[in-house]
Amino acid sequence: GSRFAYRFGDVARLEMALFRYVMDKLAGEGFVPVLGPVLANERAMYGTGFLPTEASNLYELEKDGLYLTGTSEVALAGYHSDEIIDLSNGPKRYAGWSACYRREAGSHGKDTRGIIRVHQFDKVEMFSYVDVADAADEHQRLLEWEKEFLGKLELPFRVIDVAAGDLGSSAARKFDCEAWLPSQSRWLELTSTSNCTDFQARRLNIRIRGEKGPVPAATLNGTLCAVGRTIAVLLEV
């Protein structure tokens, strides 16, 4: 009931094996592996859309003016703040592994046992910078990588095109992949990918060179492996 978990023995080894498999796979697809910080300043949190709307779910270090991040998306987006990035060789893609922290505010009494909904967890996040005109195609590529990953694990899953009313402040479109959790007879979100178009780039002043000068980039993100949830489904299936 604490929303924190220990993983021992074979389960710990399984988690590390999943991380290595995912990072090696993404590196082979041209992603740059990144181990980034898990503390971010207010500008990075606001720029990615987690402030002010998600403030209740964030752990804030008031004395330092920093926040524990709930995804490496924040570090990967903030890395190129105030830059003009070069996309002449195609999209710039990063694969970020990090510990993630969420207060799970508003989820009282929901998934209080096990490793499905916890305050601290690990995951691998895909993050892409592209031209706005190419964002929809890149979004489909991220979704296909997520589907391929779940297929390799031989997990039964379905894809949800998330309704506009359920989107966060930054996403223009979002797909969730949900796997079947037998013990609870329900679908459980394992991966998610969002097309943020130029929302984050405008807030963080991230631009690319256009025909008439610098223009905002598009950013996209996709969770390829939220390990705790993936392990829970793997051990049951």
Summary of the structure (lengths in Angstrom):
residues: 237
radius of gyration: 17.5
end to end distance: 23.8
largest distance: 57.2
contacts: 753
relative contact order: 0.19
helix: 33%
strand: 32%
